[in-house]
Amino acid sequence: MHHPDQTRPDLSALIARLDLKAKVRLLTGSTMYGLHAEADIGLAEVHLSDGPTGVRGLTFTSGPPVALLPNATLLASAWSDEVLHETGRLLAEEARAQDVHVVLGPTINLHRSLLGGRVFEAFSEDPYLSGRLATAYVRGLQERGVGACLKHVVANESETDRHSVDSVVDDATLREVYLLPFEMAVADAHPWSVMAAYNRVNGVSATEHDGLLNGVVKGEWGYDGLVVSDWFATRSTAASANGGLDLVMPGPVGPWGDALVAAVSAGEVEERVVDDHLHRVLLLAERVGALGAPRQVTAGLPRPDGDLRREQLTRLAAQGMTLVRNERATLPLERGTTVALIGRHAVDTVCMGGGSAQVTPPHQVSVADGLTALLGSAVRVVDGVEVRTRAVAARAGSVRDPETGDGGVHVVLLGADGAVIEERHERAATSMIGVDDDLPAPVAEARFRAVVPHGGPLQLGALGVGSWRFTVAGAEVGRIELRLSTDDAGEAILRPPSGTVLAEVPDGALVEAVVDLRAASGLGRPGRMAGAGLFGLVAGPAPRDPAVVLAEAAAAARDADVAVVVVGLTEEQETESVDKSTLALPGDQDTMVRTVAAAARRTIVVVNAATPVLMPWVDEVDAVLVAGLPGQEAGHAVAAVLLGDREPAGRLVTTWPVADGAAPAWSVTPVDGRLVYAEGAFLGHRGHAAGRAPAPAFWFGHGLGYGTWDYTDARLVAGAERPGAAVTVTNTGLRRSREVVQVYLRPADPGQPVRLAGWQAVTLAPGESRDVEVPTDLRMWRRWDVATATWALLPAAGELLLARGLGDVRAALPLSDD
């Protein structure tokens, strides 16, 4: 945030006061999430935090409880600039409360292949929708003096071999599709930082891509902000410094430092290049209040578990939920209805994705808790089939620290000599070792100790690379060795291996899991990360016979007025560092839905997943609600929507295919290191509309809400350079409802795909009508002329489509290029 009442510092003069070594020092982080201070020029530390769905703070785990927002696809499904602006302002408050200066978001890579592990972090398959929502998010965040960071530049749409994959994208597709959301946000919101990706782009690492970083971002776009590397992404010294990267993260070590000083001395990098990088670092610091006069402390910020946050997060989650099927007006439910609520996702609702998007929330409300709070004894809850193949850390409520009595575990870290280095209470039953901490000696062994109040036949186990040993009441019950499955050092942090043993545990018994980290280097862990990673204690019920579970579900469904089956994915599929292999629901969830549908009078399926899943049973059920990953108030939001207290007015941000592979882009596996974007600009709905993939199960833009709509008097309206469209919409339903009028451009040239060119939302009472005008964005009328390397405008020929998603086109307006 600029300080108009103060004299802004002369950044060039400040830079001139530093010698080369001092300058270069400021171009690599000081810690995992911090930048160096320099008292001689009035520079304070700058703090960065991961933040797609919450501001985690300056540690990967063990930070204070913070608000957990709905995930990006759910927020985007509201198709609302206002929702994303409010999201940015909320995140800024969360950042200010933790002295965070820069939030590492939004993620505006596209949903190219639905197998992508981080699709849940990004807004949409559509570049225009993504760019417009990113603009609102950045504005909301930076209005309150907290920097945004657009990520990841560019063509970073999958996780397989993510540190080495070469994304091969033709120039026109790169410009018209994958760079467009970044271009829009830079032009319209002026973000203070952007992040260079792990991957290569057409053979060149993103962190040293002169053509993209210097040529396009800083050159053509005139971007004056900071370009930061993704964490551990920078692999070179001179090439990255000359290629446009400004800041290497994390620190304090990396490929710059003394090596960059030497490169300048050898004439490989000019000192003016270093000065430009530092100018951008200092400009960021000045903007966020870390250079010169410090920013004021903001008092009275909302608590993450306070009433204001609960209301906000419930409302934001509900607004994006999308009703994709609703036969016989099954939803909303009437109060007094008896409900059989079935499924593991009902009792253990997944509120966030895995990897760097994870935070420690104050609570996570399950669908069972939310619906029971509204309907009481009218709800019968039945656990469902297993949904995970990997073990998960014990929940804080299921184990207690033997030292403090609080929910969680007691962790003891020991050195090679057996001396205690540190003891911790961990609420989440997991502990990050060797990443967030600053310990006086390497950790050789870690002990996780917990009391299990309610015993029985349990799965005991662990997360994290090493040699593990388990005891119950002092008696050994098993050993396991856990290894990494890939050469990605991030796996130990983001997706640590897990394993379990079955044990009989008496009520109130002390359970201990001990991991020997000295064996880590022999267990597939890269040397740089030896002894570092996420570790945790697993303690949970032993698996049940699926046949018994299904019989219980069918019996409950027969006895109720309606069955609500909650299905979905978990952090095994929706996570950083790994891609999916299928869109099918894991485990026996499809069988569970069909079993319930055969027994129930009416069946509603709630999909607790951020990304599309296959629904082979869709014609056998009455309603399907896509609930996404709804954040900490998940259950309250789902319950409010099911009962009609809030409308699920969302529209799909991604096309849902009918089968694996039935999409324009599919494979995320590089061939000889290359991942070719062969579909070009025809990804998602663009490719389906062109016949390059089978008709989908549900189109991009689809969503029923709780209203019905008539479109009349559709017409073209004049624009500054290209026309827009207008239409009269009438709410013909029985409830107040929100409609999203979508306008698509279908160019006359068949080589150009149909594309979203504008939208406008309107909320109307039953019987109310309103004229809605939708201007089109001129950027959606462009094509990149490869021969001249410039933009050219498409002719005003073809047609504009007024639609409720491309599966429900209400009017086609011919264009004339006269």
N, C-alpha and C positions, 0 to 999 in steps of 0.2 A: 504494500500500500504506500503510495507516495504521501509525503508530508508537506502539504501546501503552505503550512504556516512556518516551515523551517527552510533554511537554505540547503538545497540538495548537495551532497558531496560531489566534488570534482573527481570522478573515478580515475581519470587519466593521471591526475596529480597524485592520487593515492598509490596507483600502480608504480609510478616513477620513484616512489620512496623505498621500494623493495628491490633487493637484488634477485638474480635469477633463481637461486635456490629457494628463496622465500616465496617467490611467485609460484614456482612449480609445486611446492608443498601444498598450496591452497587448491590445487587442481585434482587432488585425490582425497577421498573422504578420510576423516580421522578415526571413524569407527564404522560399525555396520550401518548405522543410520544417521551419522553426524558428519558435519564439515568442520574443518579447522577454524579456530578463532585466530585473530592476529591483532593483538592489543595496539601495536604501533600505528595502525590505521583505523582503529575504532571498530574492527570487525568482531562481532560476537559469533558463537557457534550457531550454525543453522541446522535444524533438526528436520529430518525427513521421516515419513512413516508410510508403510503400505496402507492402502485405503480404498480399494474398490467398494467394499460393503461395510466399512467402519474404520475408524482411525485407531490402529492397534497400538501405536506408541513406538517407543524406541527399543523395544525388545520383540523377539519373535514369539515368545510365550512368557507367561508369568507376569505380564503387565496388569495394570488395574482393569477392573471391568469397564467396558466401553459399550456404547450402543451398537447393536448389530442390525444393520439395515437389510431390507430386501435386496436380493441380488440384482445385478445390472439388467438382465433380461426381463425380470419382473417389473422393475422401475420403468424400463423402456416400453413395456407393453401398455402402459397408460397412454402412450402417444401424446405426451403432454409436456410442453416447454415448462409449464409451471411446476410440475412434479419434479423435474430434474433441477430446476432453479432452487426449489425448496431443499432438495437433497444436498446441493452444494452448500447452501447456508447452514444446514444441519451439520454437515461434515466440518465446516469451518469452526463451528462452536465446539465440536468434539476435539478438533485440533488445538484450538486456543486453550482449552481446559488442560491439555497435556504439554503445552509449550512446544507444539509442533508447528513448523513454518511452512512445510510443503507436504501436500498429500499426493501420493503416487497414484494418480488416477485423473481422468477416466481411462479405461481400456477401450479403445475404439478400433481394434482389429475386427474383421468381419467374420460372420458365421459361414465360412467358405464350405468346409466339410463339417457335417454334424458330428463326426467322430472326434473333433478337436476337444482336448481335455479342458481348455480354458474358455470354451464357448460361453459358459455360464457367467464369465466375468465381463463379456463384451455385450454391447447393446443389441446388435441386429445383423442380419445378412445384408441389409440395405445401406449403401453408403450415405444417401441423403438423410435418411432417418437418423443414422448414427451421428452424422456431422451436426445436425440441428440439435439433437439432444445433448451432445457433448458441449455445444456452445452454451446452452442454458446452465449446465452443470458447472462449467468453468466460471461463468459470470457469477453464479451464486456463491461459489467458493472464494473467488478473489475479491468480491465486494467487501468481504470481511477481513481482508489482509492476509489470507492464506493462499499460497501458490498452488496451482494445479500442475499436473504433469501428464501430458498426452502420451499414451503408450500403446503399442511399441512400434516404432518406425523401422520397417514396414514389412508387409507380407509375412506376418508372424501369426499364422492361423492354426498351427498345430504344434504338438509337443514332441513327437517322435524324432529322436536325434536332434533336439532343438538347438544344441550348441554348435552343430556342424552342418545342418541341412541347408542346401542352397535352394531358395525359392526362385523358380524360373518363371518370370512374368513378362509378357511383352509390354512395350512402352505405353501403348494406348490403354491397355487394361490397368497398368500401374497408375496412370494419371487419372483415368476416368472413374476408377472403382476404389482401389486400395489407398491411394493418397488423398482421395476426395474428402473423407471426414476430417483428416488432419488439416487439410487446406481450409475447409470451412471454419473449423474452430480457431485456427490461427488468424484468419481474416476477421471473424466476427466477434471473437472473445479475447484475443491476445493472451493466451496462456503464458505463464512465466517460465515454464520448462516443458521439454519433451524428452522422451526416453528412446534411445537407440536399442534395437532388438538384439537377441542372441544370434539369429540366423544370418546367412549370407543372402544377398539379393543379386541375382544374375552374376554369381561368382565372386562378389565382393562382400566382406563382412559388413554388417550394418553399422558397426561402430567405427568403420574407417571408410565409409562410402562417400567419397568426395562429391560424386555426381548428385547424390540425394541430399546430403547434409549441407554442403556448401552451395552446390548448384541450385537445388530446388528450394529447400527449406529456408536457408539464410539468404540465398540470392534472389530467386524469382519471387518468393513470398515476402521478402524483406523482414524476416523474423529476427527480432532483437533479443530473444530470450536465450535460455540455457539449454544445451543438449547434453544430457547425462546418459551414461551407459546403464544398461540393465546390469544387475549385480553379477560380478565375475564374468561379464561378457567381453571385456576388452582383452585382446590377445597380442597387441603390437604396441610399439612405442611411437616411432615416427609416423607410420601410416595412419594411426588413429588420430594423432595430434594434427597432422596435416589434413586429415579427411573430414574435419568438422566437429569431432567430439570435443566437448568443453570440460567435462568432469568425469573422472573414473570412480566408480563405486563397486564394492565398499572399500574401506581403508582399514588400517593405515598403509598396508603394502599393496602393490599392484605393478603394472608394467610401465608406469611413468616414473615419478620420483627421480632418483639419481640417474636412471637410464634416459629420462627426457632431458635432464640437464646436460648429459653427455651428448645427446643428439643435437642439441642447440649448439654446443661448443664445436661439434664436428660439422656444422653447417647443414645437417639433415633436416632441421626444423628452424625456421627463422624466429627470432625472439618476438617479433611483432605478432606471430601466431599465438605464442604463449600469452602475450598481453591481451589479445582479443578474447581468448578463453577466460582469462582472469577478469576482464571487464564484464563479461556476462555473469560470472560468479558473483561479482560485487553488485551488479545491477539486481540480481535476484535477491541478494542479502538486503539491499536497500529497499526493495519492494516489500519484503516481508518484515521489515523492522529490525534487522540484525546488523545494520551498519549505521554508525552514528548514534543518534538518540534511540534508545530501545523502544519497542512498541509497548503500549500500555497493557497492563494486565487486565483481562476482562473478568469482572466479578459477576456472580449470580447466574452462572451458566446452568442450564438444565442438567439434572442428574440422569445418567443413562437408564436408571430404573424408576425415574419420577413419572408423575402423571402426564406431564407434557410430552415426554418422549414416548410413553406408551400409546398415547392418542395418535401422535404423529406417525409412529411406525406401524400401528394397526391400519391407519387410513392409507398410508403409502402402499402397503402390501396389498390391501383389498382393491385399490384402484387399478392395479395391473393384472389382477387375476382375470382369466379369460374363459368364458363359457363357450365351448366349441360344439356342444351337443346338448339339446334340452327338449326331448320328445314329451308331448302331452303336458307341457308346462310343469315338469316334475320339480324344477327349482323356480323360486325359492320354496323351502319347506314351511309349512304352517306349524306354529307352536301347538303343542299337544300331540304332535306326531311321535310315535315311538321309533327309535333308531337303533339299528345294529351297526355299530361302528367297528370296522374290521380292518386289520392290517398292521404290520410292524411299523409302518410310517405313521399310523394313527397314534401309537403309544410312544414312539421314538421318532418324532418328526424331524426331518433333516432341514435345518434352518439356514445352512451356509455351505458353500463349496469348500474344497480342500486347497492346501498350498498357502501362498502368501495372502490370499483373501481372508484367511481365518482370523478371528478375533476372540477375545474372552468376554462374552456378554454377561450381564448381571443375571440373566435367566433365559431359558428357551422354552416357550409355551407350546406344548404338544397339541395336536388337534383334539385328542381325547380330553385334555384339561379344558380347552377352549369351549368345546361343544357341551361338555358336562356342566360347565359354569352357567350356560344359558338354559339347558334343558333338564338338568338334574337327573333324577332316576329314570327319565324317559330314554336315556342312553344306556345301552349295554355295550361294553367295550370288550372286544375279542382280539387278542394278539394274533398276528398272521404268520405266514411262512417266513423262513430266513431270507434276508435280502443282501447279506454280506458273505464274502468268502474269507475276508481278512478280519482278524480280531481288532477290537477298538479298546481304547483306554477305559478303565473303570470310571463310572460316573461318580461325581463327588458325593452324591447322596447314598451310594451303595457301599462306600468304604469310608473309614474315618482314620485320621492321623492319630496314632497311639500316644503321641506326646501332647497334642493340643486338644484332641477330641473333636476338632473341626472336620467337616467333610473334605476328603482328599487323602493325600499320602505324605509321609515323612521321608525325605530324601537325604541320604548321607553320602557325601563325595569323599573318596579316600585317595591319597597319593600312592606312589609306588612303594613307599616305606610303611604303608598301612596307617599313616597318620590322617586324622580327619582334616580335610581342607575346608569344608563348608557343610552346614546342615540347612535344609530348606523345608518349609511347608509348601506343598503344591496342591492348590485347590482342584486343578484339572486332572490330577493323577498322572501328569506328564511333566517332564522337565527338559529344557534345552540345555545341553552341556557343550561347552567349548565354542559357543556362538555368541550368546548375549552376555555371558559372564566375563569377569576380569579376575581370574583366579591366580593365586601366587605360584601354583605348580600344576602340571598336567594331571588330569584325573585318570587314575588307573582302574578304579572300581567305583560303582555306584550301587547303593542299596535303597530299594523302595520298600517301605514298611507300612502296613495298613491293617486295621482291625475290620473284619467283615461281620457286621451285626447279624445279618441273616444268611446263614450258611446253607449247606445242602450239596448236591453234586454240582460243582462249578467248573467252568473253564478258567484256569489260571494261566497267565501268560505274560507276554511282554511285547513292547514295541522298541525297535532300535538294534543297530548292528552290534554284535558281540556274543560272548559265551554266557548264557544265562543259567541260573540255578534257582529253584523254587522250594520254599519250605512252608509248612503249615504247622503252627505251634511247635516250631523247632525241628520238625521231622521233614527230611527231604522228600519231595513228591515228584520231582522231574527236572530234566535239563534239556535245553535246546540251544542250537547254534543258529544265529540269524545273519544272513549275508545280503549284500546289495545284489540287485538283479541287472543293473546297468552300470555303465561307467560315468553316469551323471552324478557328480558329487552332491548335487542338490537333493538326490533321492533320500539321503540320510536325514535331511531336514524336513522335506516336504511330504515324503511318502515312505516313512521308515518301514522296513520289513517287520512282520509280526508272526507270532506263533503261540500255541497254547498246549497245555496238558490238562487232562481231566483229573480232578481231585475231589475227595470228600472233605468238606470244610465244616467243622462244627460252628454253631452260632457263637459269635464273639471271638473267634480264633484270630490270632495274629498271623498274617501272611507276609512273607518276605520274598522279594525277587532281587537277586544280586547279579549284576552284569560285570564281566571282566572286559574292560576296554583295551587292555594290552594286546589282546588277540585281534583287535579290529583290523589292523593292516593286513592280516592274513585272511580276512573275510570279505574281500572284494572292495574294500574302501580305499579310494585314492589317498595317497600319502598326505596331501595338503589338508584333507579333512579328517585324518586319523584321530579317533577319540571324540569327534564332534558330531552332534546330531540331536535328534529328538528321541527321547527315551520315555517309556511309561510302563505302568502296571496294568495288566488286563485281569479283570475279575467279573465274570458274568454267568448267567444260567447256562447249563448244558443244553445243546440243541434238542428239540423235540421231534417226534415222528411226524412228518408232513401229513400223513393220512389222518392222524388224530386232529391236527390243527385244522385241516380242511373240513372235517366232520363237525367240529365245533363252530366254524364259520357258517356252514350251511344251516345248522340248527338255529343259530342266533338269527340268521336272515329270515327263516321261515316264521319266526315268532314276532317279528317287528313289522311296522307299517312300511318302512323303507330301510334298505341297507345302504350304508355309505362305506365304500371300500377305498382305502387310501393306499396307493401304490407309488413307486417312484424309484429313483436312483439314489446313490449315496456318494460319499467322497471317494469311493473306489473308482467311480466313473467320471465324476465332475470334479477335476482337480488339476492343479498345475503338475507338470513333469510327466504325465502319461496320457495317451489318447485312448479312446474307446475302440472296441473291435466290432461292436454291434449297437443298434438302437433298441434291441429287445430288452424288456424288463428283466433284471437279474432274478435268479431263483425260480420258484414256482408261482410267481405272482400272476402270470396269465391264467394258469389253472385255477388259482384262487378266485379271480374275477369271474371266470366262467362258472365255477361251482356255486358262487354266491348268486349270480344272475339267474341260474337255473332254479334256485330255491326261493328267491325273494319276490315279493309283489312288484316292487320297483327297486332299481339299482342305480346308484349314483357313484361314479368313480372320480376321486380327487387325485390328480397327478402331482405328486410332490417331487418335481424335477424341474430344472431350469431349461433343459434342452429337450428336443423332441424324442418321444419314445414310440415304439410300434404298438398298435392297438388292434390285434387280431380279433378282439371281442367287441369292437366298438358298436356293431349293429345289435348286440345282445343286451346292451345296457340302455338306460333311459336318459342319462345325463353324464357329461364329462366336464369337469372343471379343472383347468390348468392353474395350479397354485404356485408354481415356481419354488424358489427357496425363499420363504417369506420373512426371514429375520427373526429377531427375538420374540416378537408378538405373533408368531405364525398361527398358533391355534386360535387366538382371539380373532384374527383376520379371517381365517377360513370359516369359523363359526358364524361371524357376522354376515358373510357372503351367503352361506347356505340358508340362513334364515331370512335373508332379504333386508337386514338392517343396513347393509351396504351393497351397492351394485357391483358385480364383477364386470366392469366396463372395458376391460382390456381388449386389445387386438393383437394377434400374433405378430411377433417381430421376426419370425423365421418360418419358412415353409416346412410342414410336417409330411415327410414322404410316406408312401404306403408300405415300403419294404426296404431292407438294407440294400444299398446300392442304387435305389431308385431316385437318384438326385443327380444334378448336373456335375457336381464334384463330389468325390467320395474318398479315394485312398489318401491316407496321411503318411504312407510309408515311402521314404525316398528310395529311388532306384539309382544305384551308383552315386549316392549322396545328393541327388537332385530330386526336388519335388516340383513337377511341372504343372503350372496352372493352365492346363490345356483347354479348359472351358472358356477362357478369356473373360469377357464381360458378362457372360451368360450364367452367372452363379445364381443359386436360389430360385426365387419366383421368375426371374428373367429367363432362366433356362427352361423351366417347366412351361412357361407361356409360349416359348418358341418351339415346343415339341422336342426338346433335347433330353427330356426325362419324362417318365410317365406322369399322368395327372396325380397330384398329391392327395393325401388324406385330408389335409386342411391347408388352405392357401395362406400365404403371407397376408396380413391385414384382416384375417377372419376373426370374428368375435360377435357373439349374439347379444350379450348384455341381457337386461330384463325388459327391453322395449322391442317394439316392432316399428318399421319405418317405411314411409312412402317417399319417393323422390319424384318431383314434378317440375316442369318448366326448366329443364336443363339447358344451359346456353353458354356460349363463349363470352368472355369479357376481355376487354382490351387491357393489355399490360404495357409496361414501358417499352419492351422490345419483343416480347413474346406473349401470347394470350394466356389467360387463366380460365377458370370455369366457375359457373354459379348454378345453384339449384335451390328449389324450395323443398325443405324436408319437413315431414309431419310425423309426430309421434303417434302412431296408431295403436299403441299398447295401452295397458291399464296402470302403468307405473311411470313415475318420473324417471327419465333415462338419459344417458349420454351417448351421442352418436359421433363417430369419427368419419367425416366425409373425406374420402381419399381421391386424389387426382393422379392418374398415370399418363405419361406420354408414350404413345406407340408411334415411333417414327415411321415414315413411309419406306425408308431404307431397311430391308429385311436383315441387313448386316448389323443394324443397331438394335439392341434389345429394348423391350418395354421397360420403363423405369418410373418409380415414384417421383413425382415432381412437385408435390405439395399436399398438405392436408389441413383441415380445420375442424375442430371439435365444437359441438353445441349440446347444451343440456336443456331438455324441454319437458314440460308437464304433459300428461295424457291429452291428446287432441290438439296440442299447440303446434303451430307451424312457424318456420322462420326461413328467410332467404339466407343462404350461406354462400359466401364468395371465397374461392380458393385461388390465390395467385400462385403461379408456378415460379420456381427458382431458376433464374437464367442459367445457372451452372449446370442444370440438368438438360439443357439444350445444346451443350457443347460436345464436340468430339476432338480427340487429340490427333492432329495431322502428323503422322510419323515422318513424312517426307520433308516437311518444313520445320518440324519440332515446335509447332505452335498450336494454339487453340483455334478452332473454326466453329462457327455456329451452324447447327443443323437448320435446314430450311423449315419453315412453319408448315410442314406437310405431314400427313398421317392423321392421327386423331388423338383427342384427349378423352380418357375414360373416367367417368364418375363411378366410384365403386365402394362397396363394403368388403374390400379384399378382392383379389383378382378372380375369385370363384363366384362373385356376386356383383357383376358389372351392371349398374343401373342405367347408364346412358353412355353412348359413344358419340362424340362430337367431332365431325370431320373438320380437318384443318385445310386451309387453302393457302398456298404460297404465291398468291397473286401480288 
